[in-house]
Amino acid sequence: MKRIGYLGPRGTFSEEAASRYRAETPGALVACSSWEEIFNQVAAGSLDVGVVPVENSISGAIKPVLDLFTGAVDLTACGEVLVPVNQALLVRPGVNLAQITKIFSHQHAFIQCRRFLQEHLPEAAWVATISTAAAAKLIGRGKEPWAALGPARAAAVYGLQVLIPVANDFPENITRFWVVTQAKQVIRTKN
């Protein structure tokens, strides 16, 4: 069975993209702790493919991922998946907007929700995490009146409630993901 890597933990937009890819190409989803881990495991053959974000319609190129293509690992894109992105404001049950003192999320989520945060939570501190789901996981374990920006689906995974379903500034927000594989596995044709 094909092994499909994505940036975890469970509940990320990357998991959503990998699930969409899996709908067309059956396989087992494997959560990875970093984009580097995905690239290294695909290169080593531990994963058949990896699904990684490369561009968002609001925040632009995902430079750390694109930089991995120029590194020592020889991978190539063999497909793409487009995922609509709605950043939800997630909190532990009972926390309201006025109580929130910190917001955790991936740096791209903050860019995508800048105006919303400035208008509705101007005093709250922004704290960057490795992924939106990592932020949700952290909030779910804590006791503080903090929030996470991330996919609404992460709320169910980490015992949170969706306080604001769409916090991103532009509703047509989309992220482009590439499916990466070993370069030698791609069949090239002559033109």
N, C-alpha and C positions, 0 to 999 in steps of 0.2 A: 504494500500500500504506500502511496506517495506521502511523504512527510513535508508539511507546509509550515514554514516558520513565519512568525509575526512578532512585533514588539508587544510584549505583555506588560502587566498581568492581564487577566481576563477583563473584558469590558472596554478595551481600547477601540478607537476607530480602525486601527490596524487589524484587530481581530475581525471587525466587520468586513474589511476589505478581503482578508483571507477567507472568510466564510463565503463571500460572494464568488471568489475564485474557486473555492471548493465545490460550489453548486454546479460549476461547469466541468471541473476536473476533480473527481473524488479523491479524498486523502484525509490524513489525520492532522489536525492543527496542533502546532507546538509553540507554546509561549516562550519567547527569549527575553533576556534581560537588557539587551542593547542591540542597536543596529549592527555594531561590530560583530556581536555574537552570531547574528543571522548570516552576515557575509562569510564569516569564518566557518560556520557549520555547513553552509552550502558548498563552499570551496573544498571542505574536507569530505563531502559526500554524506555527512550525517543528516542533512536535510536535502530533499530533492529540489525544492525551490524556497525562496523567501519572498514575502510581500512587504515592500517598504514604501513609505511616502516620499515623493520627490517634489511635489509642488502643490501649493494651496492657492485658490483663486483670490484670497485676501492677503495672506501673509507672504506669498511668493515661494521661491525655491527653498527646499529643505536642504540647505547647504551641507550639513554634516553627512547626510546620506549621499549626496552627489559626490562629495569628496572621497567617499569610500570606493567609488568606481575608478579613481585614479591611484589607488593604493596597490599594495602587493598582491591582493587577491584578484584573480582574473574571472570576473563574473560579467554577465551581460543580461540585458532586459529581454524577456521573451514574451511579455504580455503586459497589459495594464488593466487596472480596475479604477473606476471613478466612484467616489463615495460622497454623497451629500453630507455635509457636516453641520450639525446643530449643537452648539455648546450649551448645555444646560447648567444651571446653578444648582448644585447638589449639597444637601445638608443632612445632619443627623435629624431624626424625627423630633419635632418640637422647637427647632431653632428657627427664628424668623430673621428677616432681612436686617432689622435694626441691631441685632445682637452680633452680627458677623464682624470679627476683628481682623481675620486673615483669610486670604483666598489662595488655594493651592492649585496649580495646573502646569501643563507644559507651556513653554514660552510662546509657542505659536497660538495657543488658545487666548493668552492675554492680548496678543496683537489683534486677534479676531473679535475680541469683546471690549476693546479699549473704551469706546464711548459709553457703552452700557455701564462698565465699572466706574468710570469717572462720574457719571450721572447718579447712579444708585448706591454706590459704595465708595465714595471719595476718600474716606478715612481708613479703609481696610488695606492692610499690607498685602502685596503680591509675593508669593513664594513659588519659585520654579521647581518642578519635579521632572523626572525622566519621561513620564507619560501622563495623559489625562486620567487613566485608570489608576495609576500609582497614587495620584492625588486623591481619588475617591477612596481607595483602600486605606490611605492614611487617615482621612476624615472618619471613615467607618470605625476605625479602631480607637479613635480619640474621644475625649470628653469635652473638649473646648468648643466654643461657638464659632467654629470655622466652616468654610465652604470649599467646594471643589468645582472647577469648571471642567465639564467632560460630557461624554455621551450619556443620555438618559438611561440607556441600558446598563450602565455601570451602577446606577442606583440600586437596582434589584440584586446585583451581584454582591454589593458591599453593605446592604441594609440601610441605605439612605433614602431620602425623599427628594423628589424633584421640586425645588422651590420656584424656579423660573425655567420653563421648558426650552426657551430659545433666548439666549443671552448674547449671541453673536450680532454684530452690528449690521451685517448684510445677510438676508435670508437665503440667497442663492450661493452660499459658501460651499465649495466642492474641493476635495483633495484628490489628486492623481497619485495612484500607487503603481509601482512597477513590480512585476513578477520577475525575480532574478534567478538565474541558474548558472551553472558552470558554462563558460564560453565554449568549451569543446562539445557540449551537448546540443548546441544550436546548429541546425543544418543551414548552411548558407548556399545560395544559388548564384550562379554567374549571370550578370545582366547582359 
